[in-house]
Structures are given as C-alpha cells and as structure tokens.
Amino acid sequence: MDTVTHDKKYNILVKIAAYSATSAALLLVVIKLYAWFITDASAMLASTTDSLLDLFASLMNVVILRYALAPADNEHRFGHGKAESLAGLVQSAFVMGSALLLVFHGVGRMITPQAIIRSDVGIGVTIVAIIVTLGLVVIQKIVIKKTQSVAISADALHYQSDLILNIGVLLALFLSQGLWKNADGFFTILVGLFLLWGAGKIVWLSIYHLMDHELTEDEQNIITDIVVNHKKTHGLHDLRTRQAGPVKFIQFHLELDDNLSLFEAHAIGELIEKEIEGELSPCEVFIHHDPKSVV
C-alpha cells in the first residue's frame, strides 16, 4: 500500500472512531444525568462525571485530529502528528482534576451516607451504558489495531475503564438497597482512584510519543535486512529513526562502491527507499550515499 492510500485509510478510520466516541459519550451523558436526578446516587454522579469527561475528550479529539491529520506544510515539514499526543496530555489534566473531586465527594458520602431512591432507574441506565460502551470499545480496538493512533488509544483508555466503572456502579446500586449503606460513597472513591490511574497511563503514553523515540528493534532489523540483501550495497551506518503520529521517519548512510556513477547510486537508493516504504508505510526515508572507501 502506497503512502497516499495509507494516509487516506488512516484518516477515515480515526474519524470513524472519533465521531463514534463523541456520539456514544453524548448519549451516555444524557441518560446518566437523568438517572442521577432520579436516584441522587453518588455513584451515578461519578459515572455521569466520567461520561462528561469522555464527551469533552472525544470532542477535543475531533478538533485535534482535524489538525493532526493535515498534511505537512512549509511551517511543519514533518507533519502535525504530535498534536495527537498534546491532546492526550490535555485530556489527562481534566481527568485528574475531576477524579480528585470525585474522591472528595465519595469521602463525604461515606461520612454521611444517604438512601438511594428509584435505584431501578439507575440500574437500567447503567446496563444500557455498559452495552453502548462495549460496542464503542470494539470499534476503537479495530481502529487502533489498523492505525496505532495515539489520540484514539488515549480515548479508548477512558471507555475501557468505563466498562469496569459501570459494573462497579451497578454493584453499588444493588448493595445500597439495604445491604451496605456505604457502598455508594465507597464505589465513588474507587471510580475517582481508577480515573487517576487511567490519566497517569495517558500522560505516559503521550509523553512517550512526544519524545523522539527510536522505532522498535524489529522495525530497525527490517531496514537493515533490506539494505544488506541488496546485491549492490555494502551495508549502512548511522541509522536514525523516530515517529510522529502515524508517520515513521528513517535516515541512514548507504555504503556503495566507489566507482558507481551518481545516476546508479541514486537508482539504488530509490529502490531501497521504495522497499522500506512497502514494509513500514507510512514513512519517509532519507538516504545519504557514501563511497565505501570513505566509510
């Protein structure tokens, strides 16, 4: 698959995931707000807050991805891929702040527990939320597998945690019906702590991609094998790689015979470049040609 085709497919997939997440989050916010007003359950408030954060993060992804997917220009010669990682950092900041508020609210509800009314409404809404979230996670997993998008990966962490969160809320609503009066506050605290943990993962993932880390050892081996297996090359040195968003950037010095013409050296480099792009697309390859005697 050539780079242009890959980029188009990447753009379509991440947009599908982003718009699906936004639609699902909006639906969940509406039904959970209704359930919270009816039940006055602290755990339901925690679940609603989490969905509001998800809606904010998903809307941000839609905006950021429009910028991140834009092609390279005169001011950004390496593209805009790192905007995805910046979006992840902003998302994590909001998640952490809201998570701390939930922990404080849960502690207050533990100290002064309150009875939950119409828990049946909360239970029904939570079951619907689990089904909707599960469907969304499946879509996101498919997109992540095909694109390795940082923004969608960060967004998916929210919704994967939502599955566990909603199961916890469901359990809290059941237990609060006379079985354990502190269950509501306890699970609210757990949700807050769980969100803090998830935000920490997003921070790590975003920083990891913002730093110019090397490609994996397997990917570097693919590059080396392509070069050394060409019959007119003598190897390579100073291999440097990095990744920004979905695009990999590869540069190295190609070792060739001293007596090759400039035209022949260029043709060999072009052939090797196409082979590497065929294996590691989307990528950009920069080759410096060196005579063997100079190396």
C-alpha positions in Angstrom: 0.0 0.0 0.0 1.5 3.4 -1.0 1.7 6.3 1.5 -1.1 8.3 0.0 -3.6 5.4 0.1 -2.4 4.5 3.7 -2.9 8.1 4.8 -6.5 8.2 3.4 -7.4 4.9 5.1 -5.8 6.2 8.3 -7.8 9.4 8.2 -11.1 7.6 7.5 -10.6 5.1 10.3 -9.6 7.6 13.0 -12.5 9.9 12.1 -15.0 7.0 12.4 -13.6 6.2 15.8 -13.6 9.9 16.9 -17.2 10.5 15.8 -18.4 7.2 17.2 -16.9 8.1 20.6 -18.5 11.6 20.6 -21.9 10.2 19.7 -21.7 7.5 22.3 -20.5 9.9 25.0 -23.3 12.4 24.3 -25.9 9.6 24.6 -24.4 8.3 27.9 -24.3 11.9 29.4 -28.0 12.4 28.7 -29.2 9.1 30.1 -26.9 9.2 33.2 -27.8 12.8 34.0 -31.5 11.7 34.0 -30.6 8.7 36.2 -28.7 10.9 38.7 -31.5 13.4 39.0 -33.9 10.5 39.7 -31.8 8.5 42.1 -29.5 11.1 43.7 -26.8 8.3 43.9 -23.3 9.4 44.4 -22.0 6.5 42.3 -24.4 7.7 39.5 -22.9 11.2 39.8 -19.4 9.7 39.4 -20.5 7.8 36.4 -22.1 10.9 34.9 -18.9 12.9 35.6 -16.8 10.3 33.8 -19.1 10.4 30.8 -18.9 14.2 30.7 -15.1 13.9 30.7 -15.3 11.3 27.9 -17.5 13.7 25.9 -15.0 16.5 26.4 -12.1 14.3 25.5 -13.9 12.9 22.4 -14.9 16.4 21.2 -11.3 17.5 21.7 -10.1 14.5 19.6 -12.4 15.6 16.8 -10.9 19.1 16.8 -7.3 18.0 17.3 -7.5 15.2 14.7 -8.5 17.8 12.1 -5.2 19.5 12.7 -3.1 16.3 13.3 -4.3 14.7 10.0 -3.5 17.8 8.0 -0.6 17.2 5.5 2.8 18.7 6.1 3.2 22.3 5.1 6.0 24.9 4.9 5.9 25.6 8.7 5.6 21.9 9.7 7.7 19.9 7.3 7.3 16.7 9.4 3.6 17.0 9.6 1.3 17.6 12.5 1.2 14.1 14.1 2.4 15.2 17.5 -0.8 17.2 18.0 -2.4 13.8 19.0 -0.1 13.5 21.9 -0.7 17.0 23.0 -4.4 16.2 23.0 -3.7 13.3 25.3 -1.9 15.5 27.8 -4.8 18.0 27.9 -7.3 15.2 28.4 -5.3 13.7 31.3 -5.2 17.1 33.1 -9.0 17.3 33.1 -9.4 13.7 34.1 -7.1 14.1 37.1 -8.9 17.2 38.3 -12.3 15.6 38.1 -11.1 12.3 39.6 -9.9 14.2 42.7 -13.3 15.9 43.1 -15.0 12.5 42.9 -12.7 11.2 45.7 -13.6 14.1 47.9 -17.3 13.7 47.1 -17.1 9.9 47.8 -15.4 10.5 51.2 -18.2 13.0 52.1 -20.9 10.4 51.2 -19.1 7.7 53.2 -19.2 10.0 56.3 -22.9 10.9 55.8 -24.5 8.1 53.7 -27.8 8.8 52.0 -30.5 6.4 50.8 -30.8 5.9 47.1 -34.3 6.3 45.6 -35.5 4.7 42.4 -32.4 2.5 42.2 -34.2 0.6 39.4 -33.8 3.6 37.0 -30.0 3.8 37.8 -29.6 0.0 37.3 -31.4 0.1 33.9 -29.4 3.1 32.7 -26.1 1.5 33.8 -26.9 -1.7 31.9 -27.6 0.4 28.7 -24.3 2.3 29.3 -22.4 -1.0 29.5 -23.8 -2.2 26.2 -23.1 1.1 24.4 -19.6 1.3 25.8 -18.8 -2.3 24.9 -19.8 -1.6 21.2 -17.7 1.5 21.1 -14.6 -0.2 22.6 -14.9 -2.9 19.8 -14.9 -0.2 17.1 -11.9 1.6 18.8 -9.9 -1.6 19.1 -10.3 -2.3 15.4 -9.2 1.2 14.5 -6.2 1.1 16.9 -5.0 -2.2 15.5 -5.0 -0.7 12.0 -3.7 2.8 12.7 -1.9 2.8 16.1 -3.4 6.3 16.6 -2.3 7.9 19.9 -5.4 10.1 20.2 -7.7 7.1 19.7 -5.6 5.0 22.1 -5.9 7.7 24.7 -9.7 8.0 24.1 -10.1 4.2 24.3 -8.5 4.1 27.7 -11.4 6.2 29.0 -14.0 3.8 27.6 -12.3 0.6 28.5 -12.2 1.9 32.1 -15.8 2.8 31.8 -16.7 -0.9 31.4 -15.2 -1.6 34.8 -16.6 1.7 36.2 -20.2 0.9 35.1 -20.0 -2.6 36.6 -18.9 -1.0 39.8 -21.8 1.5 39.7 -24.2 -1.4 39.1 -22.8 -3.2 42.1 -23.0 -0.1 44.2 -26.7 0.5 43.3 -27.5 -3.1 44.2 -25.6 -3.1 47.5 -27.0 0.3 48.5 -30.5 -1.2 48.7 -30.2 -2.0 52.4 -27.2 -4.4 52.1 -24.4 -1.9 52.6 -25.3 1.8 53.1 -21.7 3.0 52.4 -21.4 1.2 49.1 -22.4 4.4 47.2 -19.6 6.5 48.6 -17.1 3.7 48.5 -17.5 3.0 44.8 -17.4 6.7 44.1 -13.9 6.8 45.7 -12.9 3.8 43.7 -14.1 5.4 40.5 -12.0 8.5 41.3 -8.9 6.5 42.0 -9.4 4.4 38.9 -9.7 7.6 36.8 -6.4 8.9 38.3 -4.7 5.7 37.3 -6.1 5.9 33.8 -5.0 9.5 33.5 -1.5 8.5 34.5 -1.4 6.0 31.7 -2.5 8.6 29.2 0.3 11.0 30.4 2.9 8.3 30.0 1.7 7.3 26.5 1.5 11.0 25.4 5.0 11.9 26.7 6.4 8.7 25.2 5.2 9.7 21.7 6.2 13.3 22.1 9.8 12.3 22.7 11.6 11.2 19.6 12.0 7.6 20.4 13.6 5.0 18.1 11.5 2.5 16.1 11.3 -1.0 17.6 14.2 -3.4 17.1 12.2 -5.5 14.7 11.5 -2.5 12.5 15.1 -1.5 12.5 16.0 -5.0 11.6 13.7 -4.8 8.6 15.5 -1.7 7.4 18.9 -3.3 7.8 17.9 -6.5 6.1 16.5 -4.6 3.1 19.8 -2.8 2.7 22.3 -5.7 3.2 20.3 -8.0 1.0 20.6 -5.7 -2.0 23.4 -7.0 -4.3 25.0 -3.6 -4.9 25.2 -2.3 -1.4 27.9 -2.9 1.3 25.8 -2.0 4.3 24.6 1.1 6.2 25.6 3.2 9.2 24.3 6.0 11.4 20.7 4.6 11.2 18.4 7.1 13.0 14.6 6.6 13.3 11.7 8.4 15.0 7.9 8.5 14.8 5.5 11.5 14.8 1.9 10.4 14.9 1.4 7.6 12.4 4.5 8.6 10.2 7.9 7.0 10.7 11.0 9.0 9.8 14.1 7.0 8.8 17.5 8.2 7.8 20.9 6.4 7.3 24.1 6.4 5.3 24.2 3.9 2.5 27.5 2.3 1.7 28.2 1.8 -2.1 31.1 1.0 -4.5 33.4 3.9 -5.2 33.1 3.6 -9.0 29.4 3.9 -9.2 28.0 6.8 -11.1 25.8 9.4 -9.4 22.9 8.1 -11.5 23.5 4.5 -10.5 23.8 5.4 -6.8 20.6 7.4 -6.9 18.7 4.5 -8.6 19.9 2.1 -5.9 18.8 4.5 -3.2 15.4 4.9 -4.8 14.8 1.2 -5.0 15.8 0.7 -1.3 13.6 3.6 -0.3 10.6 2.0 -2.0 11.2 -1.4 -0.4 11.4 0.2 3.1 8.2 2.2 2.4 6.5 -1.0 1.3 7.3 -2.6 4.7 6.9 0.3 7.1 4.4 2.6 5.5 3.5 5.4 6.2 7.1 6.5 6.4 9.7 9.0 5.0 13.1 7.7 4.2 16.2 10.0 3.9 19.4 8.3 2.5 22.9 9.7 2.3 25.1 7.9 -0.2 28.7 7.2 0.9 31.5 5.6 -1.1 32.8 2.5 0.6 36.4 3.8 0.9 35.2 6.9 2.8 33.4 4.9 5.5 
